[in-house]
């Protein structure tokens, strides 16, 4: 028994280590010094970059926590007009790439956009540059990423025992007190998990900050690489992002608290009902968020595409669809499989702090800018080739570069964080008593996994799968560099057109991405509602 | 149960497709392969024309400059790339310093493309030209007030200037050319003045500069000629005009898209054929028609563009300088807070 457990720890450790491969390559850049450039950066760029990055993280963190949690609470706990379809509609902004939302917002709300033009005409208000300062980009990231927190918090609220809330009500607690003192603390782990993923993605973002010309840490990374041609300093800077993400994970663990929140009941009854004026007020609020984060951008994309679909649509699109489809499906299955394996409850795993650290380390790929990670992966393969040649063998570069296998590996490495967050949140809710009972009844570990753990982890697996699928579909830099010839995805098409200023043409592949995202969503809804 | 079966079958499909993909890659060895940072819709018509003329098929991989260069480097001797194509002389120069190119010895290219648009050692050649020059509002600016890039630092333009971000390579090359002509101290003063005169955060896109001017947020800006060409094609009455900067001094700054033969190319002679084709009048016409760029070839005059915008004196600085001075110009801009 003991050696079997040790084996499984070792295997899991190896799995986590291999997923961490690109991260390790990037961090190993510290073996190459790059002093002069650091001096220039430290003097001219880093102070401002660090403060603007921190400001962004704090602002976005607060924004998505509040917005995601409040929306999730309303949708689960309060009956109000429109609740049933808004509950699902609030997931939809997921399907739009962040930088597409950003350029729609800029197009509508910046000095020359419809909103300000109208304001200038009818109120005489002077125009302003929304890219100045940080409030607009914080708002944009909040509207783009709140679905992460929304999704996690919603799942958590759904699992809260109705009895606790009823007890609170009976003891005279006002609705807000019940929210703040009962529901939110219980949902803390889920909110923290959603927040963590949001902050990591914000750190790694390149598209939105470019459009707003908001300088963050990633600015220095790309400058070191592109201007000063020092890929070593670029990797060193990127590894600092990894460090920041590590701290975020640490804080998230603290936020989860030591208590384990076991819950197996699911309630269908909503404890609160909002009728009349308050009900409609809530509707306006929630619908407003949906409008801003999804409906309005969609409308703009549709308007643009109506103008240009003749010009843009071609036979190439069947290729874009199949490339997007194959990559999304396979990457999702593989990533979720790995994340599930690593999240399976195990006594030995719980006892090994090293293994847990290793698993957590393997999720850090999410915080790395995509280009950096992709190039890091290439360098890693090159190092393997060098070792292979040294040992008398051959280089493997030409086999792996441009192969689907390497690209899939990049996806797994990149998106482990979201899949694992979801699957581990699920597995942490499994009471130890199940394993103990199964052991007592003489069940093998495999049977335990198949018949107890996996079914109980299914919500987390599904949620993880949904998130990974949509993220893979939207992924750009790693796909761009590592894809096989002719495997252009819809996301690449959107990028190539929009980076040439052809936004209206770019709206067409963007709409198709939203369409696919909506299908993935519907799949998730169908599977999810089977459970509840 | 059915769910488990479908998951299993999806897993099988995935392993299947992985193995297919290796076969697909092997098959593409017969073509010429181009790695390009120019987007697909801008290069495909050229390659189609080449294939129609010579029968040689062209496979291509588009990507972002820095990453693609790293990939070719790491692919080493077994790279599939025959030609590396990119935009901006800075990128071409950098690729040449990374030993990505082999010298192309071609009298045809040398007679087609003027020397300041080619690498002095023949490692790369420019194929199309874009001018980066001043654009202004015809409603609020008298062209007599305009003269040079440096003049835009003058206090009279305070709050009226819109510029591209310093992070875009077009800006870096422009500032490199200023350093080349005026030296670093004078250029520092110019950049300082520009930053003071900005009406808005530097823009991420030239297109946004034009919409800002139209909306009245600023009155002048600096853009690539072809962006204006596209706008003008959609709206011939748009109240914007190009002004050819520095006509009485160094000439208007131009930049290129270009290409070179990859050092470890497996088909260098066919690659040379493609390069020569791209420098020929037939291909140069496609460049002009597709994206409203100027031809690099001195044998073709972009009559239609000249008719509308007028002829202008180009800056004859060899464009490899744009690459050589890039680190310097970026350091300058970062020091002076030009975002």
Interface residues (C-beta under 8 A of the other chain):
Chain A: X40 X44 X45 X106 X110 X111 X112 X116 X117 X127 X129 X131 X132 X210 X211 X212 X213 X215 X219 X222 X223 X225 X226 X227 X228 X229 X231 X326 X329 X330 X333 X334 X337 X371 X374 X375 X378 X379 X381 X382 X395 X397 X398 X399 X401 X402 X403 X404 X405 X408 X477 X480 X481 X483 X484 X485 X486 X488 X492 X496 X497 X499 X500 X501 X503
Chain B: X7 X10 X11 X13 X14 X17 X18 X21 X22 X24 X25 X28 X33 X39 X40 X41 X42 X59 X60 X61 X62 X63 X64 X65 X66 X67 X68 X70 X71 X74 X75 X76 X78 X80 X94 X165 X167 X169 X172 X199 X200 X201 X202 X203 X204 X205 X206 X207 X208 X211 X212 X214 X215 X216 X217 X227 X230 X326 X327 X330 X331 X334 X335 X339
